[in-house]
Amino acid sequence: MRAEQVQAFIDVAEHGSFAAAARHTGIKRSTLSATVNALEDSLGVVLFERSGNSLQLTAVGESVLPDCYRLLTSASRIKKHCQQHLQGVESQLCIARDDALPEAFWRQVMHDLKQRYPLTAISVYLLPPQEHPQFVLRQTVDIAFGLYTAEGAVVNASNLAPVSMCLVAATSHPLSRLPSVTRDDLAQYTQVCLTYEQGDKLVSDALFSTNYLGLTMFEVIRDAAINSTGWALLPYPLVKEAIESHQLCALNHDLALDSHYYRYVEGERLGVVATALLTKVSRFLGTTR
């Protein structure tokens, strides 16, 4: 029993006749008939009742048809696994990332990767970028993506692109009514900022005072700012839509803010899928600065 014999049996069963299957597949009717006959001989059973131009599955033909589908699926997976191995495609990829880039982008990227590399198991762990290096060092993840300040760079981090940062507040927030904000203006109100683990304690990236609300995800910070809980310093790609829809206001200021870069930290060696992911992130950043 060979895979092409099973495929011929399925084609004929699905189209109801050798002639219809031949038209659909482009394989000669006589070839399909001989292939199915060979399958029946190898199995020692009759799969179709033939009467003139009429063709109908036998009871045993109906009973084995579902398993034939499964057999072809398994054969295809075996072939693809071997092809991936020869091409250097990872069987598993573990990713850490922050949420400085929009979730819509990440959803599409994960969809595209699974479509292109369906047999690669992909795990994504969401956490602040300050915690990424230790996960890569421990080999918990293969690659990590995140937003860093120049001072926050780590040894193994590589720059992908600079990212514009915005001081934002809800349009209903008092700061949004000022033509320009100063450091003293900001200090009067709660800052919603990033919080992360450092050693055995939580550290918050508050800019000017102890009046802050520390949260672990940029999207949660953005939503708190939209809710007028406080003002925030956030990456432009993440707040672009909220600013355009007037949920957030970009605050005018002349403050000297740290430069921010989107970086990646990689493990020992990037495989095919990780490289494809890296390319997609780089291209996206090139369109959203």
C-alpha positions as CSV (number, residue, x, y, z in Angstrom):
1,M,0.0,0.0,0.0
2,R,1.5,3.3,-1.1
3,A,0.5,6.9,-0.5
4,E,-0.4,7.5,-4.1
5,Q,-2.7,4.5,-4.1
6,V,-4.5,5.9,-1.1
7,Q,-4.7,9.3,-2.7
8,A,-6.3,7.8,-5.8
9,F,-8.9,6.0,-3.7
10,I,-9.8,9.2,-1.9
11,D,-10.0,11.2,-5.2
12,V,-12.4,8.6,-6.7
13,A,-14.5,8.4,-3.6
14,E,-14.8,12.2,-3.3
15,H,-15.8,12.7,-7.0
16,G,-18.0,9.6,-7.4
17,S,-16.4,8.2,-10.5
18,F,-13.1,7.6,-12.2
19,A,-13.9,10.0,-15.0
20,A,-14.8,12.8,-12.6
21,A,-11.7,12.2,-10.5
22,A,-9.6,12.2,-13.7
23,R,-11.0,15.5,-14.8
24,H,-10.3,17.0,-11.4
25,T,-6.8,15.6,-10.8
26,G,-5.5,15.7,-14.4
27,I,-4.5,12.0,-14.1
28,K,-5.7,9.6,-16.8
29,R,-8.8,7.6,-16.0
30,S,-7.0,4.4,-16.8
31,T,-4.2,5.3,-14.5
32,L,-6.5,6.0,-11.6
33,S,-8.4,2.7,-12.2
34,A,-5.1,0.7,-12.2
35,T,-3.9,2.5,-9.1
36,V,-7.1,1.8,-7.1
37,N,-7.1,-1.8,-8.4
38,A,-3.5,-2.2,-7.1
39,L,-4.6,-0.9,-3.7
40,E,-7.5,-3.3,-3.6
41,D,-5.2,-6.2,-4.5
42,S,-2.7,-5.2,-1.7
43,L,-5.5,-5.0,0.8
44,G,-7.4,-8.1,-0.4
45,V,-10.7,-6.3,-0.4
46,V,-13.1,-4.6,-2.9
47,L,-13.4,-0.8,-2.2
48,F,-15.9,0.0,-4.9
49,E,-18.9,-1.7,-6.3
50,R,-18.7,-1.2,-10.1
51,S,-21.7,-1.5,-12.3
52,G,-21.3,0.0,-15.8
53,N,-20.6,3.7,-15.2
54,S,-22.0,3.5,-11.7
55,L,-19.5,3.5,-8.8
56,Q,-20.3,3.1,-5.1
57,L,-18.2,2.6,-2.0
58,T,-18.5,-0.9,-0.5
59,A,-19.1,-1.2,3.3
60,V,-15.4,-1.8,3.8
61,G,-14.5,1.1,1.5
62,E,-16.7,3.4,3.7
63,S,-15.1,2.1,6.9
64,V,-11.5,2.6,5.8
65,L,-12.0,6.0,4.1
66,P,-11.6,8.0,7.3
67,D,-8.3,6.2,8.1
68,C,-7.1,6.8,4.6
69,Y,-7.5,10.6,5.3
70,R,-5.5,10.2,8.5
71,L,-2.8,8.1,6.7
72,L,-2.3,10.8,4.1
73,T,-2.2,13.5,6.8
74,S,0.5,11.6,8.7
75,A,2.5,10.9,5.6
76,S,2.4,14.6,4.7
77,R,3.5,15.6,8.3
78,I,6.4,13.1,8.1
79,K,7.6,14.6,4.8
80,K,7.3,18.2,6.1
81,H,9.1,17.3,9.3
82,C,12.0,15.9,7.3
83,Q,12.0,18.9,4.9
84,Q,12.1,21.3,7.9
85,H,14.9,19.4,9.5
86,L,17.0,19.6,6.3
87,Q,16.2,23.3,5.9
88,G,17.2,24.1,9.5
89,V,13.7,25.0,10.5
90,E,13.2,24.8,14.3
91,S,10.8,22.2,15.6
92,Q,10.1,24.6,18.6
93,L,10.6,28.3,19.1
94,C,10.2,30.1,22.4
95,I,9.8,33.9,22.3
96,A,9.7,36.5,25.0
97,R,8.4,40.0,24.1
98,D,6.9,43.1,25.6
99,D,3.8,44.8,24.3
100,A,5.4,48.0,23.0
101,L,4.2,47.1,19.5
102,P,0.4,46.8,18.8
103,E,-1.2,43.4,19.5
104,A,-2.7,43.4,16.1
105,F,0.8,43.3,14.6
106,W,1.8,40.4,16.8
107,R,-1.4,38.4,16.1
108,Q,-0.8,38.7,12.3
109,V,2.9,37.8,12.7
110,M,2.1,34.7,14.7
111,H,-0.6,33.7,12.1
112,D,1.8,34.2,9.2
113,L,4.6,32.2,10.9
114,K,2.2,29.3,11.7
115,Q,1.0,29.3,8.1
116,R,4.5,29.3,6.7
117,Y,6.0,26.9,9.3
118,P,3.0,24.8,10.5
119,L,5.0,22.1,12.2
120,T,7.0,24.5,14.4
121,A,5.7,24.7,17.9
122,I,5.8,28.4,19.0
123,S,5.5,29.7,22.6
124,V,5.2,33.4,23.4
125,Y,5.9,34.8,26.9
126,L,4.8,38.3,27.6
127,L,6.9,40.2,30.1
128,P,8.8,43.6,30.6
129,P,12.0,43.9,28.6
130,Q,14.1,44.4,31.7
131,E,13.5,40.7,32.5
132,H,14.3,39.4,29.0
133,P,18.1,38.9,29.3
134,Q,17.8,36.4,32.2
135,F,15.3,34.4,30.3
136,V,17.6,34.1,27.3
137,L,20.6,33.4,29.5
138,R,18.7,30.6,31.2
139,Q,17.7,29.3,27.7
140,T,14.1,29.6,28.7
141,V,13.5,31.5,25.4
142,D,15.4,31.5,22.2
143,I,14.8,35.2,21.3
144,A,13.3,38.2,23.1
145,F,12.0,41.5,21.7
146,G,11.5,44.7,23.8
147,L,11.8,48.4,24.2
148,Y,14.9,49.7,26.0
149,T,16.4,53.1,26.8
150,A,20.1,53.6,25.9
151,E,21.0,53.2,29.5
152,G,19.0,50.0,29.7
153,A,20.9,48.2,27.0
154,V,22.3,44.7,27.8
155,V,25.3,43.0,26.5
156,N,23.6,40.6,24.1
157,A,20.9,43.1,22.9
158,S,21.0,44.3,19.2
159,N,19.2,47.4,18.0
160,L,16.4,47.0,15.5
161,A,15.2,50.7,15.3
162,P,14.7,53.8,17.4
163,V,11.2,54.2,18.6
164,S,9.5,57.6,19.2
165,M,8.1,58.1,22.6
166,C,5.0,60.2,23.5
167,L,3.9,61.9,26.7
168,V,0.2,61.2,26.6
169,A,-2.9,61.8,28.8
170,A,-6.6,61.4,28.3
171,T,-8.2,64.3,26.4
172,S,-10.2,64.9,29.6
173,H,-7.1,65.1,31.8
174,P,-6.1,68.5,33.1
175,L,-2.6,68.2,31.5
176,S,-4.3,68.0,28.1
177,R,-5.6,71.5,28.5
178,L,-2.1,73.0,28.8
179,P,-0.4,74.4,25.7
180,S,2.9,72.9,27.0
181,V,3.7,70.9,30.1
182,T,6.7,71.2,32.3
183,R,8.4,68.8,34.7
184,D,6.6,70.5,37.6
185,D,3.2,70.2,35.8
186,L,3.8,66.4,35.4
187,A,4.9,66.0,39.0
188,Q,1.5,67.2,40.2
189,Y,-0.3,64.2,38.7
190,T,0.0,60.5,38.8
191,Q,2.3,58.9,36.3
192,V,1.3,55.4,35.0
193,C,4.6,53.7,34.4
194,L,6.2,50.3,33.7
195,T,7.1,48.1,36.7
196,Y,9.4,45.1,36.5
197,E,11.2,42.7,38.7
198,Q,14.8,43.4,39.6
199,G,16.4,41.1,42.1
200,D,13.9,40.4,44.8
201,K,11.9,43.7,44.4
202,L,9.7,45.5,42.0
203,V,11.1,48.6,40.3
204,S,9.1,51.3,38.6
205,D,10.2,53.6,35.8
206,A,8.7,56.7,37.2
207,L,10.2,59.9,35.8
208,F,9.8,62.7,38.2
209,S,8.2,61.7,41.5
210,T,7.0,59.0,43.8
211,N,3.4,59.7,42.6
212,Y,3.0,56.8,40.2
213,L,1.0,53.7,39.4
214,G,3.3,50.9,38.3
215,L,2.0,48.3,35.9
216,T,3.8,45.5,34.1
217,M,2.5,46.0,30.5
218,F,2.5,48.9,28.1
219,E,-1.0,48.2,26.9
220,V,-2.4,48.2,30.4
221,I,-0.6,51.5,31.0
222,R,-2.1,52.9,27.8
223,D,-5.6,51.8,28.9
224,A,-5.1,53.4,32.3
225,A,-4.1,56.7,30.6
226,I,-7.2,56.5,28.4
227,N,-9.2,56.1,31.6
228,S,-7.6,59.3,32.9
229,T,-5.9,57.5,35.8
230,G,-2.7,59.4,35.0
231,W,-0.3,60.5,32.3
232,A,2.2,58.1,30.7
233,L,5.3,58.0,28.5
234,L,4.5,55.4,25.8
235,P,5.9,54.2,22.5
236,Y,4.2,56.0,19.6
237,P,3.3,52.8,17.6
238,L,1.2,51.7,20.6
239,V,-0.7,55.0,21.1
240,K,-1.0,56.1,17.5
241,E,-4.5,54.8,17.1
242,A,-5.7,56.2,20.4
243,I,-4.3,59.6,19.6
244,E,-5.9,59.6,16.1
245,S,-9.2,58.7,17.7
246,H,-8.8,61.4,20.4
247,Q,-8.8,59.0,23.3
248,L,-5.4,60.3,24.1
249,C,-3.7,63.6,23.7
250,A,0.0,63.9,22.9
251,L,1.3,66.5,25.4
252,N,3.6,69.3,24.1
253,H,6.8,69.6,26.1
254,D,10.4,70.6,25.8
255,L,11.7,67.9,28.2
256,A,14.9,66.0,27.5
257,L,13.7,62.4,27.4
258,D,15.9,59.3,27.1
259,S,16.2,57.8,23.6
260,H,14.4,54.5,23.2
261,Y,15.3,51.6,20.9
262,Y,13.5,48.4,20.0
263,R,16.0,45.6,20.5
264,Y,16.2,41.9,20.5
265,V,18.2,39.5,22.6
266,E,19.1,36.2,21.0
267,G,20.3,32.9,22.3
268,E,23.1,30.9,20.8
269,R,21.9,30.7,17.2
270,L,18.9,32.0,15.3
271,G,17.1,29.4,13.2
272,V,15.0,29.8,10.1
273,V,11.7,30.7,11.9
274,A,13.4,33.1,14.4
275,T,15.1,34.8,11.5
276,A,11.8,35.2,9.6
277,L,10.2,36.7,12.8
278,L,13.1,39.1,13.2
279,T,12.6,40.2,9.6
280,K,8.9,40.9,10.1
281,V,9.5,42.9,13.2
282,S,12.2,45.0,11.5
283,R,10.0,45.7,8.5
284,F,7.1,46.8,10.8
285,L,9.4,49.2,12.7
286,G,10.5,50.7,9.5
287,T,6.9,51.8,8.8
288,T,5.9,53.1,12.2
289,R,8.7,55.4,13.5
